[in-house]
C-alpha cells in the first residue's frame, strides 16, 4: 500500500523530533477542545440545576480558558505544519534540480521539458499539500475519538451504545463517498482535457478552419465534448449533494435517540441533563476529524502518483558517464584533429533498450583547422553525428578521437571547453546580452566578447541598441529576431575560443549575405580552429574544405563542392532542387 | 507562415478588446445564466427555506426536551418532541438533498452555455482577433477563466445564496426566542468581522508576493530546463544549481509567511466562536438563575451560536473567490462582446464559380497605421498562370495571402477576381474557391480520410482517394497501420513533415479550387519526399491560377511571371529569364545563393 509514499517518508530520517512535537501540540489542542463540552455539562448540572451562580461563572471561565489554550496549541501546530511543508517542498525541488543537472542529452530525450516541469511544480505541490494536511490533522482523529469515548464512558455509559451505532454509519458513508468519487473526478478531468483539446486544435488551426469554411463543423465538435463534460461534472457534484445532508441526518436522528434514551436514563437516575447535552456536542465534534480523513484519503492517492513520478526522475541513470580513468589533456596543446573509427549510433529507447540504428559505419578524418561541412536532409543523421564529438551522446560502436585520445577518456569539463557548439535551437537566457555572450566563459574580457560578437556579425546590431551589451534579453530571447538570436548563440560559442567549433544548422535564419559574412569572419578569427558546419542548404556548405554528404545515417559521398558536383548524383539532385541548375 | 505577424506590435487592424465593466454589472450578467431557469430556481430557494427552518427547529425542540427533563421528567411529554425531531431530520435531509440536486443541474447547464457561447462567438471572429495574441495565451486565458467561473458556480453561488439565507433565519430565530440572549450571541460578530477583514487585508499583499515569487521560480525553472542542453554544452551546471537554490529558498520563505497567515484564520475564528458560546452560556446561565430563561433555551442558543459562526466564516473566506470570479467573468464577457472586423456587406451575393482571373489594383495596406506593409501594389494574373513572389523577409509577401482571401480589409485600392470586387461578395464563398497551402502543414487529430474530407464535407471516399493519388500521398497512406482510417495523433505528429505536407496538398485537391496560394515550406524534408512534393505541387498548379511565395528561388524559376517585392513595393516583374537579363535586384538575389561559386555554363 502506497509504496512510493512510504519511500518518500524516509527522507525525513533524522527529523522525527519536529514531527512528534507537532503531533503532541495537536493532541493537546484536541484535548482542550474536548474539555469544552465537559464545562457545558458542569455549567448545567452544577450551575443552573443547583442555582449556583459561582459555579455557573466558574464553568464559563474554564470554557474560555480551554478555548484559548486550544487555539494557542493549534496555532503552534500550524507553525510546524507550514514549515514542514515548505521545507519539504524546497528539499524535493533541490533533489530534482540537482538530478537534472547530472543529465545528458539522452536523459533529456526521455524526460522532455514539459514532463520535468510538471514533476517539479504540480507533483511537488501535491506532495506539499498532503504533508501540510497530514501534520495539521493526523493526531486529531485518534485523540478526539479515544478522548470522546473515554469521557462518554466515564459520564454517560448508558448512552455509549448510540455512539457505537452511529460511528460505523458515518464511516461507511464517508468510505463510499471516497471510493466512488475518486474515479468520477478522474473521468471529469479526462473530459475536461478532451474539451480543451478540441478548443486548442480549433484555435491553432483557425486558418485552416476559416480556409475551408468549417465553422459549423467545429461548433458541432465542441458541442459534443461540451455535453460530455457537463454530465461528467454533474455526477460527482450530485454525489456530494447527497453526502452532506446524509451526514447531518445521521447526527440529527442520533440527537432524537439521545433525547429519548437520555430521558429514560434520567428517570433511572443514571444520567444528568448536563451529560445529555454534552453528549450531543461530542457527537458533532467527532464528525470533524472524520471528514478531514475523508478529505485526506484522495489526496494521498494523488501524492502516491506524484511520488512515483518523482522517483522516476531521481532513479534515472545519467546517460553519459564521466571517464573512469581520465586522460589529462591540456586545452592549449590540443590541435583539433578529429577521427571517427567505425562509428555506429542508435538512440536508446524509453525502456533502456537500444533503438533503431541512426548512424552506420562512419569513418572520417578531419585535419586541425579545416572547415568541414555535413550536408543532408532531416533524418540523415548529420546533427547526431556532430553531437557525438562533445559526448552529448555516446557511440554504440567504434570510437571518436580528438588528437588521438578517445573522447570518452577526456574529463567532461575539459571536453566541453575544447568543443564549442552552437546548437540547432538558439536558446538565450534572460539577463543581459553580455551575460549570454560570455555564458561559457564568465571571465572573458570586454575585448574578447566584442571580438566574438564581431565574428558572428552580432556586434553591429548590439552596438546599435541604446544599452548595447547591457541590453536586456527577455525570456527565451523573444525580443530578438531569429537571425539575431542565432548570431548571439554563435558569438557565445566563439567566446570560449574552442579548438573545435560546431555550428549545427545555426545559420538557417540568416540570409545568404549575412551567412557569407559570418563564415568569412569565422575563417579569419578562428583560422586554427577546426570548424564544422551542419546544414541542409547547399549554399551554407558550398565553400567548405571538405563536404560530407549524409543519407540515411551513412556517408555516401565526400569531397569539395566541385568534386561532388561532378561525382555524386545525390549532391547533384540537391543542387538542382535547391539552386535550380546553372544560371546563364 | 504568418509568423512575422505575431511579432508585430499592437496593430490598429488587430483592434482593441472591449474595455472592462464595473463589477456589479458583471455579477448581474453572470447570474443571468442561472436566473434563466426561474421555476427550478424558485423551487430550490423554497426547498432551501424549508430545509433551513427544519434545521433550526431541531435544536429548539432539543432545548424544549431538556427543559422537560429538568422540570418534570415525563416520557410521554418527551415522545412528541423526539418524533418531531426525527421527522424534521428527515424533512431537512430531503429538502437539502433536493435543493442541492436542482441547483447543481442549473449550475452545470449555465457552465455548458457559457462555454458554448464563447466557442461559437470565436468561430465568427475575424483573423485579427487570433493574431492579437499567441494561441497559447488565448487558450490559457479561456481555460483558466472558465475554470474560475466554474468554481464560483459550483461552490461560491451556493454559499452566497444558502449561507446568507441561513444567517438571516438564524438571527431571526434567535431574536424571536430570547432577545437578550440574541444580543449576547451576536455581540461577538463585529469582532469576528473585524478580524476577518484584518486577515484579508494582511494576506492580500503577502499572497501577491507569494504569487510573484512562485512565478519567478517557475519562470527560472522553465527557462533552465528547456535550455538544459546549453547548460550541459557550456558546463554551467553548478552555477545553475546555485542560482536555483537561492530562488527556491525565497519562495520557501514567502510560502511560509503566506500560508501561516492563511492558517491563522481558522483557529482564531474558532476561539471567537467559542468565546461567543461562552458568553451565551454566561448570560444564559445568569438569566436562567434570574428566571428570565431556562436550560432549554440556553441549550438551543448554544447550538444556534455554533451554527451562526459557520456561514459567516464561509462567506468571508470565499469573498475573494467571488472577486476572482468576477474578474474572470469580465474577461470571458470581453470575448463574448467581440465582433468580427471583416464584414460582409448586407445582402452580399456569393462569388460565382471563378475562372481565376485576378486583378490587384493600386493596393495599400498596413496593420498599424503609419507603417505600411504594401504600397501601390498592382498586378494581374490570367487564369492558369503561375505567379511567383519573392523578396527579403518582411517585404510583405505573406500579407498578400491575407488580402486576397480577405482576412483583412485593404486600406486603399481593390482586388478583383473575375471582375468581382472581393469586398462585395460573401466571405465564405470567396474562401471556398481559394486553396491555400501553408508553410506549416496543419492536420487535425482525426482519421486520414476525415482530414481529407475536411475540405468538402460532401466529398465521397473515392473523391478523397483520387485526390491523394494526385498528391503522391496515396502510397504512404496505404502503408500506414490502418490506411485511410489511421488516426492521426495531435497535429498529425505521427507522420513526418513531408508526409504531412503531402496530405495538405491532397486536401487541397479535394477542394479543387481554381485559385491556389502557396506559401512554400522551408525544406525540412528529405530529398526523395521533396521531389514528390514538388511533383504534387506542380500537378496542383496545372490549370489553376497560382501564387507561390518562394523561399527557394528554384521553385519559381518556371513561373510565368515573378513579382519581386522590396519594402512593400513591387520593384520588378517578369519571367526568370527576363529578370536575369535585367541584372537588377532579382539577379543579385539569385546569384548570392552560389556564394561566388558560379559553375561554368553547362
Interface residues (C-beta under 8 A of the other chain):
Chain A: X36 X40 X43 X44 X47 X48 X49 X51 X53 X56 X57 X59 X60 X63 X64 X66 X67 X68 X70 X71 X74 X75 X78 X79 X81 X82 X83 X85 X86 X87 X89 X90 X93 X94 X97 X98 X100 X101 X102 X103 X104 X105 X108 X113 X116 X117 X120 X121 X132 X136 X195 X196 X197 X199 X200 X201 X202 X203 X204 X205 X206 X207 X208 X209 X210 X211 X212 X213 X214 X215 X217 X218 X219 X222 X223 X226 X227 X229 X230 X233 X234 X237 X238 X240 X241 X242 X244 X245 X246 X248 X249 X252 X253 X255 X256 X259 X260 X262 X263 X264 X266 X267 X273 X276 X277 X280 X281 X284 X377 X378 X379 X380 X390 X392 X412 X413 X416 X417 X421 X423 X427 X429 X430 X439 X440 X475 X476 X481 X492 X496 X508 X511 X512 X513 X516 X536 X537 X539 X542 X543 X561 X562 X565 X570 X573 X574 X576 X577 X578 X579 X580 X581 X582 X583 X584
Chain B: X2 X7 X55 X58 X62 X65 X66 X68 X69 X70 X73 X75 X78 X79 X81 X82 X83 X85 X86 X88 X89 X90 X92 X93 X96 X97 X100 X101 X104 X105 X107 X108 X109 X111 X112 X115 X116 X119 X120 X122 X123 X124 X127 X130 X135 X138 X139 X142 X143 X150 X154 X218 X219 X221 X222 X223 X224 X225 X226 X227 X228 X229 X230 X231 X232 X233 X234 X235 X236 X237 X238 X240 X241 X244 X245 X248 X249 X251 X252 X255 X256 X259 X260 X263 X264 X266 X267 X268 X270 X271 X274 X275 X277 X278 X281 X282 X285 X286 X288 X289 X295 X298 X299 X302 X306 X392 X393 X405 X407 X428 X431 X432 X434 X435 X436 X438 X442 X444 X445 X454 X455 X456 X457 X490 X491 X496 X497 X511 X522 X523 X524 X525 X526 X527 X530 X531 X534 X552 X553 X554 X555 X557 X577 X580 X590 X591 X592 X593 X594 X595 X596 X597 X598 X599 X601 X602
